[in-house]
Amino acid sequence: MPTTVFSSQLRAVVFDLDGTLLDSMPGHVAAWQTAFAEIGLRIEADFFFLHEGMLDWTRLAPKLNGTGVRVDAAGFEAITRRQRRLYLDRHAAASLIFPEAARLVDRLKGRVRLAVVTSSERSVLPPNLWGWLEDRFDQVVTRDQVRRGKPHPEPFLTALDRLRVEAGQAVAVENAPAGIRSAKAAGLWTLALATTLDPIHLADADQVLANHQALEDWFGEQGW
């Protein structure tokens, strides 16, 4: 798989947030597990990592079989609200930007257009994090700004439209299947970071990178 596709025409880089820029997925997963444990349902962490950005009632329903726990769509929305509150109260303060990601963003700023596309709603982003994003990114697309979230392409298409660049001029950086599918469906060359999942789950990306250092190296190879 060639790694120089965008070396002469790269105009934008679109980053996912949780698990890509922000080391927040352990906190989000812990909050999900607590929210479900409160209704008597224990779910393994891997389920939440694998369904990052696309967890909904239909994907949860098979987990309920044989448990005696009943959750309908409205109940799932209540659990989701509880998860957000648990994350903000117990985990958000410990969710920090990956140092290597911060270094790469600062290196790219001013050289290409930068955007964030996240499945998190703005209300889940602490004020200090929002300030960091606004200082460095030309656009930030949160879940509440689009009608259809990942894995639908709308979030990335929205970012491209706001950045005023074509899909062929942009690279996406993701860490989960829903984000990869969203970015690819929008036409972006997609790099996957194995920060939260085994590479086998990221195989739909154009290239899988082991960590943030490998991501920095990739951009260096392109001359950025």
CORKA-V253453 format. One record per helix or strand. SS is the DSSP state (2 for helix, 1 for strand). FROM is the first residue (numbers start at 1). LEN is the number of residues. Records with the same first field share a line. If there is no record, write none. Layout:
SS=FROM-LEN + FROM-LEN
This chain:
1=12-4 + 18-1 + 22-1 + 97-1 + 109-1 + 112-6 + 139-3 + 170-5 + 189-5 + 207-3
2=25-13 + 45-6 + 57-8 + 73-22 + 99-10 + 122-3 + 127-10 + 143-3 + 154-10 + 167-3 + 177-9 + 199-4 + 212-10
